[in-house]
Amino acid sequence: MIEDYFKSYKIFTDTEIQNFIKHFEVKQVKKNDFFVKQGATCNKVAYVNNGVFRSFTSSQNGENTSCCFRFPHKLMTAYSAFISNNTSQESIQAICDAEILVIDKNKLEELGKENYKWLLFSKTIAEEEYLELEQRIFQLQSKSALQKYNQLLLDQPEYIQQIPLHYLASYLGITQRHLSRIRKEVTF
């Protein structure tokens, strides 16, 4: 629940949270619909209420590479495009039907001017994004595909079955055949 998400940061009062979440718009997203497309601007943030999203880049020859997944009860945006006002280098697409709560960047900036706590929250989110990116870089450089797959299973066991194998293989940097071998090695 979005209220619990904001409460977990221990920055806002319950009243501030209630006043903030009324600015979110509920949107239903169908499987394969995009939150943002590579090359487009991104001026919104979404809270994933339910569903799973994938972030990916497309090469000039049309090959897609999965960068990360967004699971329920987390914020989602094309972060570098959002903060820089440049076009997005990634696409974010629903893997299954989903519900998101969306807020516009202009509204977030307004809230930041009204209450310093939003600036503290923004700083905290930026730090989390940095840590997630750093963890992903270290993972790519030092972990095997099996280790990365096991970490996904550990972190998101209830959602991993919703991710198509070719997206998982792309995320892990391996072929689908190799992923099938890894999945046979893993015992639940």
Accessible surface in RSA format (square Angstrom, percent):
REM  Atomic radii and reference values for relative SASA: ProtOr
REM  Chains: A
REM  Algorithm: Lee & Richards
REM  Probe-radius: 1.40
REM  Slices: 20
REM RES _ NUM      All-atoms   Total-Side   Main-Chain    Non-polar    All polar
REM                ABS   REL    ABS   REL    ABS   REL    ABS   REL    ABS   REL
RES MET A   1   127.20  65.9 106.55  70.5  20.65  49.2  69.75  59.3  57.46  76.1
RES ILE A   2    10.51   6.0   9.72   7.2   0.79   1.9   9.72   7.0   0.79   2.1
RES GLU A   3    32.82  18.8  32.82  24.8   0.00   0.0   6.13  11.9  26.69  21.8
RES ASP A   4    80.63  56.5  74.97  74.6   5.66  13.4  29.01  68.3  51.62  51.5
RES TYR A   5    25.71  12.0  18.22  10.4   7.49  19.5  20.42  15.3   5.29   6.5
RES PHE A   6     1.30   0.7   1.16   0.7   0.14   0.4   1.16   0.7   0.14   0.4
RES LYS A   7    92.60  45.2  82.91  50.9   9.69  23.1  41.50  37.4  51.10  54.4
RES SER A   8    74.64  63.1  46.63  62.2  28.02  64.5  45.60  97.1  29.05  40.7
RES TYR A   9    40.65  19.0  21.79  12.4  18.87  49.1  19.70  14.8  20.95  25.8
RES LYS A  10   183.14  89.3 145.64  89.4  37.50  89.3 113.41 102.1  69.73  74.3
RES ILE A  11    26.56  15.1  12.00   8.9  14.56  35.1  17.48  12.6   9.08  24.6
RES PHE A  12    19.18   9.6   0.00   0.0  19.18  49.9   1.64   1.0  17.54  50.2
RES THR A  13    70.86  50.4  62.81  63.7   8.05  19.2  68.20  91.6   2.66   4.0
RES ASP A  14    87.19  61.1  82.73  82.3   4.47  10.6  31.12  73.2  56.07  55.9
RES THR A  15    91.82  65.3  87.84  89.1   3.97   9.5  55.61  74.7  36.21  54.7
RES GLU A  16    37.68  21.6  34.18  25.9   3.50   8.3  21.80  42.2  15.88  13.0
RES ILE A  17     0.34   0.2   0.34   0.3   0.00   0.0   0.34   0.2   0.00   0.0
RES GLN A  18    90.63  50.7  85.23  62.3   5.40  12.9  41.91  89.2  48.72  37.0
RES ASN A  19    71.78  49.5  71.31  68.9   0.48   1.2  19.00  45.7  52.78  51.0
RES PHE A  20     4.02   2.0   2.97   1.8   1.05   2.7   3.82   2.3   0.20   0.6
RES ILE A  21    26.68  15.2  18.66  13.9   8.03  19.4  18.69  13.5   8.00  21.7
RES LYS A  22   144.88  70.7 109.55  67.2  35.33  84.1  76.04  68.4  68.84  73.3
RES HIS A  23    62.00  33.9  40.23  28.0  21.77  55.7  26.16  27.0  35.85  41.7
RES PHE A  24    22.29  11.2   4.50   2.8  17.79  46.3   4.70   2.9  17.58  50.3
RES GLU A  25   102.84  59.0  97.54  73.8   5.29  12.6  39.04  75.5  63.80  52.1
RES VAL A  26    86.98  57.2  64.97  58.8  22.01  53.0  64.97  56.5  22.01  59.7
RES LYS A  27    83.81  40.9  79.57  48.8   4.25  10.1  35.60  32.0  48.21  51.4
RES GLN A  28   125.94  70.4  97.74  71.4  28.20  67.1  60.01 127.7  65.93  50.0
RES VAL A  29    15.47  10.2  12.32  11.2   3.15   7.6  13.90  12.1   1.56   4.2
RES LYS A  30   131.26  64.0 131.23  80.5   0.03   0.1  82.13  73.9  49.12  52.3
RES LYS A  31   119.46  58.3 107.41  65.9  12.05  28.7  51.55  46.4  67.91  72.3
RES ASN A  32    76.64  52.9  70.38  68.0   6.26  15.1  20.93  50.4  55.71  53.8
RES ASP A  33    66.08  46.3  63.18  62.9   2.90   6.9  14.21  33.5  51.86  51.7
RES PHE A  34    76.27  38.2  47.19  29.2  29.08  75.7  47.19  28.6  29.08  83.2
RES PHE A  35    13.55   6.8   2.97   1.8  10.58  27.5   7.30   4.4   6.25  17.9
RES VAL A  36     9.05   6.0   2.88   2.6   6.17  14.9   9.05   7.9   0.00   0.0
RES LYS A  37   116.67  56.9 114.93  70.5   1.74   4.1  59.06  53.2  57.61  61.4
RES GLN A  38    72.02  40.3  50.45  36.9  21.57  51.4  17.32  36.9  54.71  41.5
RES GLY A  39    48.49  59.8   0.00   N/A  48.49  59.8  29.03  79.7  19.45  43.6
RES ALA A  40    42.93  39.5  33.89  52.3   9.04  20.6  42.32  59.6   0.61   1.6
RES THR A  41    92.68  65.9  77.14  78.2  15.55  37.1  48.84  65.6  43.85  66.3
RES CYS A  42     5.53   4.2   0.00   0.0   5.53  13.0   0.72   1.8   4.81   5.2
RES ASN A  43    80.47  55.5  80.36  77.7   0.10   0.2  18.55  44.7  61.91  59.8
RES LYS A  44    64.28  31.4  64.28  39.4   0.00   0.0  19.02  17.1  45.27  48.2
RES VAL A  45    14.03   9.2  14.03  12.7   0.00   0.0  14.03  12.2   0.00   0.0
RES ALA A  46     0.00   0.0   0.00   0.0   0.00   0.0   0.00   0.0   0.00   0.0
RES TYR A  47     0.45   0.2   0.45   0.3   0.00   0.0   0.00   0.0   0.45   0.6
RES VAL A  48     0.00   0.0   0.00   0.0   0.00   0.0   0.00   0.0   0.00   0.0
RES ASN A  49    42.87  29.6  36.95  35.7   5.92  14.2   0.31   0.7  42.55  41.1
RES ASN A  50    73.17  50.5  73.17  70.7   0.00   0.0  30.35  73.0  42.82  41.4
RES GLY A  51     8.86  10.9   0.00   N/A   8.86  10.9   4.20  11.5   4.66  10.4
RES VAL A  52     0.00   0.0   0.00   0.0   0.00   0.0   0.00   0.0   0.00   0.0
RES PHE A  53     0.08   0.0   0.08   0.1   0.00   0.0   0.08   0.1   0.00   0.0
RES ARG A  54    10.81   4.5  10.51   5.4   0.30   0.7   0.36   0.5  10.45   6.3
RES SER A  55     3.44   2.9   3.18   4.3   0.26   0.6   2.09   4.4   1.36   1.9
RES PHE A  56     9.50   4.8   9.50   5.9   0.00   0.0   9.50   5.8   0.00   0.0
RES THR A  57    49.43  35.2  48.86  49.5   0.58   1.4  32.12  43.1  17.31  26.2
RES SER A  58    42.65  36.0  29.96  40.0  12.70  29.3  21.69  46.2  20.97  29.4
RES SER A  59    58.21  49.2  38.09  50.8  20.12  46.4  49.14 104.6   9.08  12.7
RES GLN A  60   197.39 110.4 154.19 112.7  43.20 102.9  65.43 139.3 131.96 100.1
RES ASN A  61   123.61  85.2  82.68  79.9  40.93  98.6  47.32 113.9  76.30  73.7
RES GLY A  62    54.75  67.5   0.00   N/A  54.75  67.5  32.62  89.5  22.13  49.6
RES GLU A  63   114.42  65.7 105.48  79.8   8.94  21.3  39.01  75.5  75.41  61.6
RES ASN A  64    66.27  45.7  47.90  46.3  18.37  44.2   9.96  24.0  56.31  54.4
RES THR A  65    68.29  48.6  68.17  69.1   0.12   0.3  43.70  58.7  24.58  37.2
RES SER A  66     1.65   1.4   0.14   0.2   1.52   3.5   0.00   0.0   1.65   2.3
RES CYS A  67    44.44  33.6  38.97  43.5   5.46  12.8  23.34  59.1  21.10  22.7
RES CYS A  68    30.44  23.0  30.25  33.7   0.20   0.5  16.54  41.9  13.90  15.0
RES PHE A  69    13.15   6.6   1.54   1.0  11.62  30.2   1.54   0.9  11.62  33.2
RES ARG A  70    32.74  13.7  32.20  16.4   0.54   1.3   2.61   3.6  30.13  18.3
RES PHE A  71    16.79   8.4  15.80   9.8   0.99   2.6  15.80   9.6   0.99   2.8
RES PRO A  72    11.30   8.2   2.35   2.1   8.95  32.5   2.35   1.9   8.95  55.6
RES HIS A  73    85.44  46.7  81.60  56.7   3.84   9.8  60.66  62.5  24.78  28.8
RES LYS A  74   107.31  52.4 107.31  65.8   0.00   0.0  52.59  47.3  54.72  58.3
RES LEU A  75    27.57  15.4  20.05  14.3   7.51  18.9  20.28  14.2   7.29  19.6
RES MET A  76     2.47   1.3   0.11   0.1   2.36   5.6   2.39   2.0   0.08   0.1
RES THR A  77    20.21  14.4   9.83  10.0  10.38  24.7   9.83  13.2  10.38  15.7
RES ALA A  78     0.96   0.9   0.92   1.4   0.04   0.1   0.96   1.4   0.00   0.0
RES TYR A  79    49.90  23.3  49.07  27.9   0.83   2.1  40.34  30.3   9.56  11.8
RES SER A  80    66.93  56.6  63.14  84.3   3.79   8.7  46.73  99.5  20.21  28.3
RES ALA A  81     2.23   2.1   0.30   0.5   1.93   4.4   1.69   2.4   0.55   1.4
RES PHE A  82    21.17  10.6  21.09  13.1   0.07   0.2  21.11  12.8   0.05   0.1
RES ILE A  83   104.16  59.3  77.79  58.0  26.37  63.6  80.16  57.7  24.00  65.1
RES SER A  84    53.74  45.4  27.98  37.3  25.76  59.3  34.56  73.6  19.18  26.9
RES ASN A  85   111.22  76.7  85.79  82.9  25.42  61.2  31.29  75.3  79.92  77.2
RES ASN A  86    94.38  65.1  89.09  86.1   5.29  12.7  23.15  55.7  71.23  68.8
RES THR A  87    74.55  53.0  65.79  66.7   8.76  20.9  36.80  49.4  37.75  57.1
RES SER A  88     3.78   3.2   0.24   0.3   3.54   8.1   0.50   1.1   3.28   4.6
RES GLN A  89   138.91  77.7 133.69  97.7   5.22  12.4  44.27  94.2  94.64  71.8
RES GLU A  90    37.23  21.4  37.23  28.2   0.00   0.0  11.32  21.9  25.91  21.2
RES SER A  91     5.98   5.1   5.98   8.0   0.00   0.0   0.00   0.0   5.98   8.4
RES ILE A  92     3.22   1.8   3.22   2.4   0.00   0.0   3.22   2.3   0.00   0.0
RES GLN A  93    17.61   9.8  17.61  12.9   0.00   0.0   0.74   1.6  16.87  12.8
RES ALA A  94     0.78   0.7   0.00   0.0   0.78   1.8   0.00   0.0   0.78   2.1
RES ILE A  95     6.76   3.8   1.24   0.9   5.52  13.3   3.79   2.7   2.97   8.1
RES CYS A  96    30.01  22.7  29.56  33.0   0.45   1.1  25.70  65.1   4.31   4.6
RES ASP A  97    87.24  61.1  73.72  73.4  13.52  32.0  32.54  76.6  54.71  54.6
RES ALA A  98     4.79   4.4   0.00   0.0   4.79  10.9   2.09   2.9   2.70   7.1
RES GLU A  99    35.60  20.4  35.60  26.9   0.00   0.0   2.09   4.0  33.51  27.4
RES ILE A 100     3.68   2.1   3.68   2.7   0.00   0.0   3.68   2.7   0.00   0.0
RES LEU A 101    19.35  10.8  19.35  13.8   0.00   0.0  19.35  13.6   0.00   0.0
RES VAL A 102    12.99   8.5  10.75   9.7   2.23   5.4  10.75   9.3   2.23   6.1
RES ILE A 103     3.52   2.0   1.29   1.0   2.23   5.4   3.52   2.5   0.00   0.0
RES ASP A 104    57.58  40.3  53.02  52.8   4.56  10.8  30.00  70.6  27.58  27.5
RES LYS A 105    24.22  11.8  24.22  14.9   0.00   0.0  21.32  19.2   2.90   3.1
RES ASN A 106    99.83  68.8  97.17  93.9   2.66   6.4  24.15  58.1  75.68  73.1
RES LYS A 107    54.91  26.8  53.37  32.7   1.54   3.7  30.00  27.0  24.91  26.5
RES LEU A 108    44.07  24.5  38.19  27.3   5.88  14.8  38.44  27.0   5.63  15.2
RES GLU A 109    87.64  50.3  78.50  59.4   9.14  21.8  40.25  77.8  47.40  38.7
RES GLU A 110    81.22  46.6  79.14  59.9   2.08   5.0  33.82  65.4  47.40  38.7
RES LEU A 111    14.94   8.3  14.94  10.7   0.00   0.0  14.94  10.5   0.00   0.0
RES GLY A 112     9.56  11.8   0.00   N/A   9.56  11.8   5.14  14.1   4.42   9.9
RES LYS A 113   182.22  88.9 142.80  87.6  39.43  93.9  94.97  85.5  87.26  92.9
RES GLU A 114   126.59  72.7  87.08  65.9  39.51  94.1  45.61  88.2  80.98  66.1
RES ASN A 115    34.22  23.6  28.53  27.6   5.69  13.7  15.69  37.8  18.52  17.9
RES TYR A 116   155.43  72.6 147.59  84.0   7.84  20.4 114.51  86.1  40.92  50.4
RES LYS A 117    39.11  19.1  39.11  24.0   0.00   0.0  21.27  19.1  17.84  19.0
RES TRP A 118    14.83   6.0  14.18   6.9   0.65   1.5   8.72   4.6   6.11   9.9
RES LEU A 119   109.99  61.3 104.26  74.6   5.73  14.4 104.94  73.7   5.06  13.6
RES LEU A 120    82.24  45.8  77.38  55.4   4.86  12.2  81.16  57.0   1.08   2.9
RES PHE A 121    14.75   7.4  14.75   9.1   0.00   0.0  14.75   8.9   0.00   0.0
RES SER A 122    64.18  54.2  56.63  75.6   7.56  17.4  33.56  71.5  30.62  42.9
RES LYS A 123   119.02  58.1 112.04  68.7   6.98  16.6  89.53  80.6  29.49  31.4
RES THR A 124    32.17  22.9  32.04  32.5   0.13   0.3  23.34  31.4   8.83  13.3
RES ILE A 125    22.96  13.1  22.96  17.1   0.00   0.0  22.96  16.5   0.00   0.0
RES ALA A 126    39.33  36.2  34.42  53.1   4.92  11.2  34.77  49.0   4.57  12.1
RES GLU A 127    80.21  46.0  76.52  57.9   3.68   8.8  40.25  77.9  39.95  32.6
RES GLU A 128    74.61  42.8  69.83  52.8   4.78  11.4  36.40  70.4  38.21  31.2
RES GLU A 129    44.82  25.7  41.42  31.3   3.40   8.1   6.37  12.3  38.45  31.4
RES TYR A 130   132.07  61.7 126.66  72.1   5.41  14.1  97.52  73.3  34.55  42.6
RES LEU A 131   106.60  59.4 102.91  73.6   3.69   9.3 103.19  72.5   3.41   9.2
RES GLU A 132    66.88  38.4  62.58  47.3   4.29  10.2  34.11  66.0  32.76  26.7
RES LEU A 133   106.35  59.2 102.44  73.3   3.91   9.8 106.01  74.4   0.35   0.9
RES GLU A 134    54.11  31.1  52.23  39.5   1.88   4.5   8.81  17.0  45.30  37.0
RES GLN A 135   110.89  62.0 106.22  77.6   4.68  11.1  36.72  78.2  74.17  56.3
RES ARG A 136    38.26  16.1  36.12  18.4   2.15   5.1  28.84  39.4   9.43   5.7
RES ILE A 137    75.79  43.1  75.30  56.1   0.49   1.2  75.79  54.6   0.00   0.0
RES PHE A 138   113.99  57.0 112.91  69.9   1.08   2.8 113.99  69.1   0.00   0.0
RES GLN A 139    21.33  11.9  20.42  14.9   0.90   2.2   4.79  10.2  16.53  12.5
RES LEU A 140    92.30  51.4  69.31  49.6  22.98  57.8  69.31  48.7  22.98  61.9
RES GLN A 141   141.21  79.0 102.40  74.8  38.81  92.4  41.70  88.8  99.51  75.5
RES SER A 142    81.46  68.8  47.85  63.9  33.61  77.4  49.14 104.6  32.33  45.3
RES LYS A 143   102.76  50.1  90.52  55.5  12.24  29.1  38.90  35.0  63.86  68.0
RES SER A 144    57.99  49.0  44.60  59.5  13.39  30.8  51.19 109.0   6.80   9.5
RES ALA A 145    12.87  11.8   5.73   8.8   7.14  16.2   5.73   8.1   7.14  18.9
RES LEU A 146    58.41  32.5  57.25  41.0   1.16   2.9  57.25  40.2   1.16   3.1
RES GLN A 147    90.47  50.6  84.07  61.4   6.40  15.2  28.84  61.4  61.63  46.7
RES LYS A 148    14.13   6.9  13.41   8.2   0.71   1.7   0.43   0.4  13.70  14.6
RES TYR A 149     1.56   0.7   1.56   0.9   0.00   0.0   0.23   0.2   1.33   1.6
RES ASN A 150    61.67  42.5  57.87  55.9   3.79   9.1  23.77  57.2  37.90  36.6
RES GLN A 151    65.49  36.6  62.97  46.0   2.53   6.0  16.25  34.6  49.25  37.4
RES LEU A 152    15.51   8.6  14.44  10.3   1.07   2.7  15.16  10.6   0.34   0.9
RES LEU A 153    20.89  11.6  17.18  12.3   3.71   9.3  17.42  12.2   3.47   9.3
RES LEU A 154   135.76  75.6 113.76  81.4  22.00  55.3 119.78  84.1  15.98  43.0
RES ASP A 155    78.57  55.0  55.08  54.8  23.49  55.5  20.19  47.5  58.38  58.2
RES GLN A 156    33.62  18.8  33.62  24.6   0.00   0.0   1.71   3.6  31.91  24.2
RES PRO A 157    74.68  54.4  63.57  57.9  11.11  40.4  63.92  52.8  10.76  66.9
RES GLU A 158   108.68  62.4  83.03  62.8  25.65  61.1  56.42 109.1  52.26  42.7
RES TYR A 159    41.76  19.5  41.76  23.8   0.00   0.0  19.58  14.7  22.18  27.3
RES ILE A 160     1.01   0.6   0.49   0.4   0.52   1.2   0.51   0.4   0.50   1.3
RES GLN A 161   111.51  62.4  82.42  60.2  29.09  69.3  53.82 114.6  57.69  43.8
RES GLN A 162    77.99  43.6  59.67  43.6  18.32  43.6  33.83  72.0  44.16  33.5
RES ILE A 163     5.43   3.1   0.00   0.0   5.43  13.1   0.25   0.2   5.18  14.1
RES PRO A 164    42.56  31.0  30.52  27.8  12.03  43.7  42.33  34.9   0.23   1.5
RES LEU A 165    64.74  36.1  60.53  43.3   4.20  10.6  60.53  42.5   4.20  11.3
RES HIS A 166    92.27  50.4  86.11  59.9   6.15  15.7  61.23  63.1  31.04  36.1
RES TYR A 167    30.80  14.4  30.80  17.5   0.00   0.0  11.98   9.0  18.82  23.2
RES LEU A 168     0.08   0.0   0.08   0.1   0.00   0.0   0.08   0.1   0.00   0.0
RES ALA A 169     3.31   3.0   3.31   5.1   0.00   0.0   3.31   4.7   0.00   0.0
RES SER A 170    31.99  27.0  16.29  21.7  15.70  36.2  24.60  52.4   7.39  10.4
RES TYR A 171    20.90   9.8  19.54  11.1   1.36   3.5   1.07   0.8  19.83  24.4
RES LEU A 172     2.77   1.5   0.00   0.0   2.77   7.0   0.00   0.0   2.77   7.5
RES GLY A 173    64.10  79.0   0.00   N/A  64.10  79.0  33.67  92.4  30.42  68.1
RES ILE A 174    33.74  19.2  13.18   9.8  20.56  49.6  22.74  16.4  11.00  29.8
RES THR A 175    91.07  64.8  83.18  84.3   7.89  18.8  84.42 113.4   6.65  10.0
RES GLN A 176    91.64  51.2  87.58  64.0   4.06   9.7  25.77  54.9  65.87  50.0
RES ARG A 177   182.96  76.8 172.62  88.0  10.34  24.6  54.32  74.2 128.64  78.0
RES HIS A 178    66.41  36.3  66.41  46.2   0.00   0.0  34.89  36.0  31.52  36.7
RES LEU A 179     0.13   0.1   0.13   0.1   0.00   0.0   0.13   0.1   0.00   0.0
RES SER A 180    44.21  37.4  41.18  55.0   3.02   7.0  23.82  50.7  20.38  28.6
RES ARG A 181   123.56  51.9 121.39  61.9   2.17   5.2  60.40  82.5  63.16  38.3
RES ILE A 182     4.02   2.3   4.02   3.0   0.00   0.0   4.02   2.9   0.00   0.0
RES ARG A 183    75.66  31.8  65.50  33.4  10.16  24.2  13.52  18.5  62.13  37.7
RES LYS A 184   172.35  84.1 139.36  85.5  32.98  78.5  94.08  84.7  78.27  83.4
RES GLU A 185   112.34  64.5  81.96  62.0  30.38  72.3  43.07  83.3  69.27  56.6
RES VAL A 186    22.76  15.0  10.32   9.3  12.44  30.0  15.05  13.1   7.71  20.9
RES THR A 187   124.85  88.8  99.99 101.4  24.86  59.3  71.90  96.6  52.95  80.0
RES PHE A 188   181.30  90.7 107.60  66.6  73.69 191.8 138.27  83.8  43.03 123.1
END  Absolute sums over single chains surface
CHAIN  1 A    10881.1       9150.7       1730.4       5861.0       5020.1
END  Absolute sums over all chains
TOTAL         10881.1       9150.7       1730.4       5861.0       5020.1
